[in-house]
């Protein structure tokens, strides 16, 4: 039985294909269109899922959509009527898209795909819950889903057992942890639905001076983690801005304009909202434990990408184990909707061994053969060397050890926002100049942004205060004391971005100013060549980790194809590119030409 899950028309559209309950493929539309967070109908993602599996539309048993558009539209109409006349401008702005597209999902599926079969709908938070629990390794577990808003729900708490999930309690719009965090994302000068991770990365540079102001004025938090926002300060119900003039007056300054200087005020506000968010997440987790009496917890929804909050939940030992859906945002809703229909609607059994998840490392997207890559390199007159896969780890480790930055494309594309070792830029975590170089000359982004370590699983506990694996880079933990560098009198007491001047550990390129790091654990069975490369680096240097950052530049999605990788390599200061068994040296290439986005024949692999 083939089931296609779809999410679209809000944020990060995606498609997922199940074949007899197994995840065969999943990919975001942005990876093909090169439009970051593309929310359009995922026609390219759907065709890839089908083509790569040798299927056609007629082979689908059913198509499932990740939420219920009419219920969501009801919420929008009710909100606009309640806030009238303030909401008129937003209503006029949004209504044409709803009337033209969002209310006609079955028609669009039929017209675009030529599909005439069964079309089903999940609710938004059921999709998130299913994406959290069903791929997890647990036979039963509590789940929490936290995001901006679905139909009406913004948070859900429930329990999953075998092939069934049940939502027990919800928090409804407009009281939303995701929208609360996004309001501060907007206020600190970052893009909503895109820059939340920047706000999280900015927080350690500030002091939580405004925590009391936030708690006294903006929200009322209950012991169970539920809360009510003071809507006098927020504008998202009726306007095109997240906040209003009262919010600005409360903090004594207007929103920071994008690309302008980030002052200490905005750093302190980032620290404050992060602290409040973590407190809410902790209270919700404790309450979920109390209500469900489960030993394990599953997380999904956009807020579950807050790896600092996730790390706090794990560190508090509220649950024995925590599993987080790597595509926690709306893209993962496509996967969750398909799994929900397979297990709950059709009643198919689910096998869970308590140890291994069904996410397949989240390596669920397109891959490309060496034949495809070599043909591209020859066609574009690129100078390269070809090696055996046996030699690639040692050669790459040598390049990293020598201080080079290496682009890395191997195997199947990652599903979700994190690069996990198949579409990565890798470098030496010991190099104290590497964070600045990667940010400013390769990623073209803010200098304060931290980088994540990819560490061999077996050495995790020697380096970090973390005892559980973190294959999806969704947990933050502190370095061990013996890996830290004591600050001298000259560096002690530095504030703001001046804190970047002080070396804090023996792996400074991945150590944040609060001595933490967002960790990816790498094991031999799941990561293959990537594992062997880090192992070769360890054997040469005694350091079992490297920098792993996403293979893209600011404002662009993760690279998908070898064409994408080649363009990114040639337009940045990256030193080398490893694609398959081919090595490209920047010094040997001709000046950048205008590469076209060539159509991709996925069947070549």
N, C-alpha and C positions, 0 to 999 in steps of 0.2 A: 504494500500500500504506500503510495507516494503522496505526501502532504506538503504543500507549499505555504509557508508563513510569510506575511508581508507587513511591514510598517512603513508609513510615509505620511507626508503632508503636515508634519509638525517639526521634527528635528531628527536628522540622521536616518533617512529612509534606508531600508535593508530588505533582503530576502533570505530565507532559510529553507532548505529542502530536507525533509525526513524521508527515509526509505525503510519501511518496517520498523519505525521507531528510532533508527540510528541517524545521527546528524551527518548528512552527506556533504553539505556545503552551506556556508553562510557568509555573506559579504555585504558591505555598505555600498550604496549607489555612488557616493562621493569618490570612491576609489577608481571608478571608470570615467566619470564626468570631470574630475579634478576640481570640483566645486565643493569647498569644505562645508560639511554638515548639509549636504544637498538633501532637501526634503521632498523632492519631486517623486512621482511614481517610479519605483525602482526597476524600470524595464531592463536596463543593462544587467543588474544584479540577478534578476529573474532568469534572463536568457543564459547567463553564465551557469547558474545552478542547474538548469536543465541540460544545456549543451555538454557541460563537463561530466554529467552523469549518463550521457547517451540517451536522454529522454526528450520527449516532446510534450507540448501542452496536453495532448490527448491522453498521455500516460498518468496525469494527475488524478488522484481519487477525490481530493477536495483542496480548496484554497481557503486559508483562514486569515482574517484581518485582525490586527492586534488591539483594537479598541472599537467602541460603538459610536460612530460619528453622530447619529441622531441624538444620543444622550448628551454627548459633548456640546452639540449645537444648542440643546435645551439649556444647558448651564450658561452658555454665552449669552443667549437671549434673555434669560432671567436676570443675569448680572447686569446687562446693559439697561434693562427696564428698571431695575432697582436703583441704579446710579444715574438715571436720566435726570437732567439733560447732559451731565458731565461725560457720559459714555458715547455720545453721538458720533464724535470724530473717530473713535476707535471702531465703532460699529460700521460706519460708512467705509472705513479702510478695509475691514476684514470680510464683510458680507459678500462681496462679489466672488471671492475665492471659494467660500462655502457653497454658494449657489451654483457655481460653475463646476467645482471639482469634489470638495470634501464630502458632500452628501450623496455622491453618486458612485461609491466605491464598486458595487457590482457591475454597473454599466462600464466603468473604466476598465475593470479587469476583463470583461467580455470584449470590449472594443480593442484594447491595446494588445491583449494576448490571444484573442480569438478563442477564449475559454468559455465553454457552455455547461460546465459541471456545477457541483455543489460549492457554495460559498458560505462560510461560517464566520461568526464574529465572537471574539473574546472581549472581556472588559480589560481596560488598560492595566489595572493593578493585578488582575488575574494573570495577565501575560507576564508581568514582572515577577510575580510570585512563582509561576511555573518555570521561568528562566532561572530562578534562584534555586528552587528545590529539585526539579527533575534531573538536571545534569549533575547534581551534587553526589558525593559518595555515600550519603546517609540514607538509611532505610526510613528513618523518621527524623524530623527536625522542626524547630520553630523557624519562621521566616519573618523578616521585616522588609517592606518595600517603601522607599522614601524618594520622592521626586518633586517636580514642580506641580503638575496637576494632570490627571487623566480625564475621565468624564467629570466626576465631582471629587473623587478621592485624591488625596495628596500623600497619604501614608496608609499602609495596611499592615496588620499584624495577624499572623495565622499559624497554622500547623500543617505539615505535610507528612503523610504516611503512605508508604508503598506507592500506589499509582493514583493517589488522591490528595488534593489540597483543599483547605477550607480557610477562608478569610474570616477571622473572628471579630475584629474591630477595625474601624477606619477613622481617619481624620479627614475632614472635607474642606474644600475650597471655601473661603480664600486663605485659610490658615495652613500654610505650606512651608515646610523647612527649605525646600528647594527654591521657592520664590523669595523667601526671606534672605537666603544666601545670595541669590542672584541680584537682589536689590543692592546689596553691598558691593557686588561685582560691578554693577553699573556705577555706583557712587565713587568707587576707587579708580574708575577710568578704564575698565576692561569690558569686553563685549559679553553681553548676556548670552547664556547657552554655549559659550565658547571659552570665556576667560575665568571661569570659576576656579580652575586649577592654578591660575596665576594668583588669584586672591589667597588661596591656600599656601602657595609658595612664598608669598609676600609676608605672611603672618609672623614668622620667626624673627623678622627684622624689627618688629615693633613690640611695644608693651601693651598689655590688655587694659589700658587706662579707661576705656569707655564701656567696659562690661557692665558696671552698675547703671550707667546711663541707658544702655540698651534694655536691661532687665526692668528698669523702673518705668520706661516709657514705651518701648516697642512691642513687648510681648509678655504674656503671663504664662509661666511654665508650671505645670502640675508635677506631682511626684512621679506619676506614671509616664512622663515624657510628653504627654499631650500639651497643647498650648493654644493660646489665642493671640493673634496679632492685633495690635492697635491700628486699625485700618485708616485712622486719621493721618498716618504718616506715609502711607503707600499709595501709589497711583496705578498699579497694574489692573485694578478692576475696571477702571473707567478711562484710562489714558494710554498714550503710547510710550510713557515713561514709567519706570519701576517705582519711582518715589515722587514726592511733591515738595512744596516749599517748606512745609513743617519739618520734614526730615532734614533738609538742608539747614534750617534754623537751629534744630536740635544740636547739630554738630558744629555749627558756627562757620560753615564754609560750603561753597557750591561743589558739585561733583567735579572730580579731577577730569580735565579734558584729555582724551586719549593722546598718547605720545608726548605728553608734557612731563616735567619733573615730578617724581614721586616724593613728596615731602614726608616728614616724620608723622604728621597728622594721619595720613592715609595708611602708613605702616601700622600705627597704633590701632586704628580702626579695624584693619585686617586681623590683627592679633586678637582684638576683642570679639569680633563676630565669629572667628574660628573657635575661640574658647566657649562661647555660648552654644555654638553648633555641636561641639563635642559633648557638652553637658546634656543636651537634648538627646543625642544619640545614645549616650550611656544610660540615661533614665529609661529610654524606650527599650533598650536591650535588657535591663534589669526587670522591667515589667513583663517583657516577653517571656523571660525565664520563669517568673512567678506564675503567669497565666497558663503557659503550656507545659511547664515542668519537663521540658526537653533538655537533653545534654548538648545538643548541637544547634547552631544557628546558620541560616542562609540569608544573604543580603542581595538586594538588587534595587534598581531605580538610580537616577542620576546622583543622588546624595551618597550612594554606596561607592562612588569613585573618590570620595574624600578619604584617602588612604591614612591620613593622620587620625581621623575619627575611628576608622576601622582598627587601627593599631591600638587605640585606647581601649576599645571594647575587648580586644584580645588580651591586652595586658592586665585588665581588671579581673580576668579569669571568671567572667560571668557564665560563659559556656566552655565546655571542653574543647570544642573545635568550631571554627567559623569558616564557611565557604562563601565566596563572593563571586557573583557572575561577572566575568571579565568584560562582557558587553552590557554593562548595567543600565545604560541609557536606553533611549527609544529603539535603537537598532536591535538590542537584545529582545525587544518585545516581539519581533518576528519569530525568533527562535522559541520564545516562551509560548506564544500562541499556538505554534505547530505542536509543541510537546503537550500542551494542555489538551488539545483535541485528541491526540493519539492516546493519552493515558486516561483522562477523565471522561471525555465524551464517548470514545470508542471502547473504553474499559480495558485497554491492553496492559499486561503485567509489566512491572518495572523491576529490574535486578540491580541491587546496590550492595557492594561488599564492605562498605564502611571505610575504604581506603582510596579507591581510584574513582575519579569523576568520569563523566561521559563527554567532556568538553573537547577532548583530543588536543589539549594544549592550546585550544582556540586557534589552531592552524587549520582553518576551514575554508580559505579562499583560494584564488588562482595560484597555480605554480607553472613553471616554464622549463622546458627541456634544454639541455645543452645545445641541441640542434637549433632550437629557436634563437637562443642567445648568440651563438656563433654566426648565424645568418644575419642577425641585426648588426653585429659588430663589423662584419664584412661589408654589408650594404652601406653603412655609414663611414666606412674607411677608418675605423678605429684601430689604433695600435694596441695589441694585447699579447699576453702570454698564456698558454694553456698548460695546466698541471693535472696530475692525478689527484683525486679527492684525498688520497692518503697523505699528500704533501701539503694540502691547503692549510690545515691547522697550524703547522710549524711555520710556514711562510707568513701567515697572517700574524701570528704571535710575535715573530721577529719585527714586523713592520710596526706593530703597536708599541713594542718595547723601545723602538728607536724614536718614539715620539710622534708617529704619524697618525692621522685620522683616516679611518677606513670605512667606506660604505660597504654594506653587506646585504646581498640578496640571495637567499637560499630557500628552496622549498615553498610551502604554501603560505600565502598571505594571512596575517593575523586578523581575526574578527574582534572588533572592539577598538578602543582608542589607543591602546598601548602597543608599542613595538616590543616583541617578545623574543627576537632573535632570528627572524627571517627577513624583516625589512628594517634593519638597524644601522645606525652609525656607531662605531665602536672605537674606543681609545683607551689610553692608560689612566687608570684611576689614581695613580700615585703622582701624576704630573700636576703640580700646583698652578700651572698656567693654563691647563686644559679647559677649565670651566669657562674662563673668559674667552678663550679662542673659539670654542665651539659655539658659544652664544652669539658673539659679535660677527665672526667671519664665516661661519658655516650655517648656523640656524637663523641668523639675522634677527635676533630677538633680544629681549631685555637681559642685561648682564647679570641680574640677580637670580635668574631662573636656575634651580638646582638640577643636577643630573642623577640618574639612578645607577646603582651598581647591579651587575649581573654576576652572581657569586655561585661557585660550585656548591651544591646542596650539602655535601659532607663537611664543609668548613663553615657553615652558617653560624653555629653556636660559638665558634672560636672568635668571631668578629662582631657579632651583633647580639643584642638582648632579645632574641627571637628564637623560639624552640620549634616552631612549625614552619613548614615549607610555604613559600610565597611565589608560585610559578607565574602568577598573572600581574605582578608588580602592583598589588593593591593593599600592601601593608607597609607602614612606616615603623622603624624601630631605631633605637640608639646604638651607637658603637660601644663596644666593650671599653672599659676604662684603660686597659693596657694598650689600646690602639689610638687613644687620644693624645694630643700634644698640649701640654700645659701652656697657657697664655703667659707671656712675660709682662712686665709692668708697662711697657710701651703699648701693648695691644689690649690690656685689660680695661674694660669699661668703654670700648668702642660701641658706637650706636649706629643704627641705620645701615646703609650700604658700606660704611666704613668697616663694618664687621667682616666684610669679604677679604680685607687685607690681612687678616690673621689666619695662619694655618692652624687648623684645629685637630688634624689627625694625620696619620701616615698615608691616608688615601684622601687627600684634600679635595680632589675633583668631584667626589660624590658625597662629601660630608657637608650637611647644611650647617648654618650658624648655630643651631641648637643641638648639634652633634648627632642629628638623626639622618636617616637615608631611606628612600623609597626602594624597597628591595625586590629583586627578582632572583629566585633560586633556580638553578639550572641542574638538571639531572641527565644522565647518559641515555636513559630509555626514551625520553620524550624530546630531547633537544639535539641528539646526534652530533652533527658536525660543529654546531655552536658550542656544545659541551667540550668537544675535543680541542677546539681552539682556545677556550679559556683554560683548559687543563695544560695545554702546551705553554701558555703564558705563565701559568703558575710554576711549571717546571723550570722555566727560564728565570723567573723573578722572585719566587716565593710568595707571590700575591695571588690569591685564588679568585680575583674578581677583576672585571673591566668595566668601563663606562658603557652603558647601553642607552642610547637615545633614539628617538624615532627618525627614520630615514625620510626627511622632508625638510622644507624651509618654512619659515613663519607664514601663516595664511594659507598653506596648502595641505591637502590630506597626505597621509602616509603613501609612499610610492607603491604602486601595484605592479606595473609591468617593467621589464628590462628597459623599455623606452623611457619610462618615468625616471628610473634610477639613473640612466645615462644623462638625461637632461639635468637632474639635480646635481650629479657629480661634476659636470662640466661648468656649471654656473656658480659653484661655490669654491672655497679653498680646501676642499677635501683632497687628501694626498693620493689615495688609492681607492679602487673599487674592486670588490670581489663579487662576481656574479657566477653562480655555478662553479665550474672549475676554471674560470677565466679571471686573470688579474690585469687590471688597467692601471697604469702609472700616469698621473696627471702631467708630469714633465714630458711625456712622450706624445701628448695629444696636440692636435691642431687647435687654433682658437675656436671658441664656441660658435657653432652654426645654428641656424634657426630650425631646430628639430620640430617636425610636425607630430601631432598626436596620432600616430598610425593606428589603424584598426588592428585589433588583436585577434588572432586565431587561436583560441584556447585549446582546440583539439590537437594542436601540435604536440602537447605534452602527453 
